[in-house]
Amino acid sequence: MAELHYELVTPSRLARSGDAFMVVVPGTEGDLGVMAGHMPTMTAIRDGEVAIYSSEHQIETKFHISGGFAEINEKGLIILAEEAKEEN
């Protein structure tokens, strides 16, 4: 299975970057699961949790984010969040 390249960026730093099986983003219309080959789109995101999956059933890490935008394109996923804090 192809992996999705992602970046989680805030105004002050690159919070995380890498490859994942799937990333779940808190969209304003509901949660959005993004995998490699996803249709290109741009969406606003709400305060909530970004979950990064290393496999179908394995969450690698989670971040609590505050607002922003997500862009999905042929290169992967870019999440531009006002704030991002990794959950323990």
N, C-alpha and C positions, 0 to 999 in steps of 0.2 A: 504494500500500500504506500502511495506517495505521501510525503510529509508536507505540512504547511509551514512556510516560513512566517514568523510573526515578530512584531516589535511593539512594545508597550512604552510609550513616550509621554513624559510630562513636560511642562515648560522649563523645568530645571535639570532634567536628567533623562537618560535612557534607563527605564526601570528594569526591563528585561527584553532579551532578544534570543531567538532560537528557532528550532524546528519542533513541531508537535503533530500528533495524530489529529487533534481537534482543539479549537479554542472556543469557549462559550462566552459570548459578550452580552451584557445587559442592554438590549436595545430599548428604545422608548415604546415600541409596540410589542415587546416581549423579548425573551431570550433568543439569541441567534447563535446556532452552532455552525462554525466555519471549519471546513475541511479543504484539503488541496483540491483544486479544480472548481471551487465555488464560483458562481456567477459574479462578475464584477458589480459592486454596489458601494454606496456610501450611506451611512445612517448616523443619526444622533444616538448617543448612549446616555442612559440614566445612571444615577448613583447605584452602585450594586457590586456584584462579584464577577470577576473574570476568572474562569476555571481553565487551566491549561492541562490537556490530557496527553499523556505519553503513549497510551494505547486506548482501545475502545472502552475499557472499564477502569482505567487507572488514572487518577488525577495526580499530576506531578506537583502542581502548586496552585494557589489561589491568591488573587489580589483584590483588595477592596478599592474601588475607584470612585471618583467623583466626576460626573458629567464629562462631556466631550463628544468626540466623533470617532467612527471606525470606517476605514476605507479598505475594501477588498478589491484587489486587482490581480493581474496575471503573475505578479511577483510574490503575492501573499497578502497578509493582513497587517495593517498599521492601526493601532489604537492610540489616539491622541486624547489623553485624559488630563483633567485639571490637577488631580492628585492620584497617586497610586501607592498603596501600602500592602506589602506582602503579608499574608496571614500565616500564623504559625500553627 
